[in-house]
Amino acid sequence: MLSKQTVLKSFTALSAGLILASASPLLVNQVEAADKIKINYWHVNADTQGGKTVNELVEAYNASQDEVEVVATFNPDMYKGLMQNLQAAVTSGETPDVVQVGWAFKDYFSENFEYTDPIQLVQEVDPDNKDFFEKNFLENVLNLAKKDDSYVGIPYSVSNPVLYINKDLLKEAGLDENGPQTWEQVQEFSKTIKEKTGKFGLYVQEPADSWAQQALLESNGAAIMTDGKASFASEEGIHAYQVYQDMVVKDESALHTTWEQGIQSFIDGNVAMLYTTIAQRNNVQSNANFDVTAIKSPTWEGKENKLPAGGAMLAVTSQDEEKKKATWDFLKYLYSVESMAKWTEGTGYVPPRKDVAEAENGLKKFLEENQMMTPAIEQMDAMVSWTSFPGDAGLEAEQMLLDMRDSILGGSDVAETLKSTQDAINDLF
């Protein structure tokens, strides 16, 4: 004979089941969602630079299985902003599970936050896939995320800067519609466009990082750092920044504004040449109503380009073992050939996996139809590491470079500003 306690338990369970069965679909979905492992993915992709594709991939992954729910969180102010937000999150005990880390912050991130080496993670939670990275990545690309003898993350977004050109506006100014090949020609083109059309000749991206400016300086023979010290205030660095300033201040042929406004000005047909990441390819290609193309990053006369690798790696910051396993399941989805292809199509980032470009279910057809990707792929051999400032002073040093850029483009003495900023950064170290 059943006890009253047993009967009561049975009745309670039955009642709960009947309530759930008769509940609205919304309540059922809420209960099911509560059973899922929730992980938070932090990224820096605004809608104009892959944000929509981030959401599409996350939604597709969430719909593909019923054990993990990924929440995508956008962080403004690019990778510096994400690092600042991560500092606050760690302090409050609300650490996300996977984050985008820009190449310039690899050292800073690894020295200030807890993370799991992705190769070790796979060996622990998915031993059947322990050769995943060896099979799918070129060693030099994978090593972008390497520090000392371990890996901080997994290369995800790889980009380099290209020059987008409004061929119609160049022709209107009587210039070669194929665009300039050197920075000296860029300066001449920019001045002519301003004189002939009244519109700006050039905009060089100005987000919350100095990536494009590093390309300008290092391609001219300068070095952002040498032997652990800032060294950009060299003769080559001064010359590169002087040409840049002359276009903005002296000739008033180059635009000095925020990244969003600069790109929109190009799309609106008010700027003839846009120097920015290939990751803006989809935004430019989809919204420009003129004959637009992209060409390789200009060189300085007699010199070879040194283009910092843009983009980011994905780093696992989960502290919970169950969440680490769920995070790897999500990452494995993001790094599939199909997802990598979708990411490139939605942004313009060059895929880090070595088999995506040729795969039938990857980018083979897309690359044949989208020639604007060609210059970025062709100049991969000119890519160098994006300078990563060491130690706790990394964020402050990067901010100094941004303040230096604004000061110079506002008209300050180039040589003095470069030298004083270089000294201030070295004092930090």
Secondary structure, DSSP 4 states (H G I P E B T S, - for coil): ---HHHHHHHHHHHHHHHHHHHS-HHHHHHHHHHHSEEEEEEE---GGGTHHHHHHHHHHHHHH-SSEEEEEEE-SSHHHHHHHHHHHHHHHT---SEEEEEGGGHHHHHHHS--B-HHHHHHHH-GGGTTHHHHHB-HHHHGGGEETTEESSEEEEEE-EEEEEEHHHHHHTT--TT--SBHHHHHHHHHHHHHHHSSEEEEE--SSS-HHHHHHHHHTT--SEETTEE---SHHHHHHHHHHHIIIIIS--EE-S-HHHHHHHHHTTSEEEEEEEGGGHHHHHHH--S-EEEEPPPBPTT----EE-EEEEEEE---SHHHHHHHHHHHHHHTSHHHHHHHHHHS-PBPSBTTTTT-TTTTHHHHHH-GGGHHHHHTGGGEEPPP---STTHHHHHHHHHHHHHHHHTT--HHHHHHHHHHHHHHH-
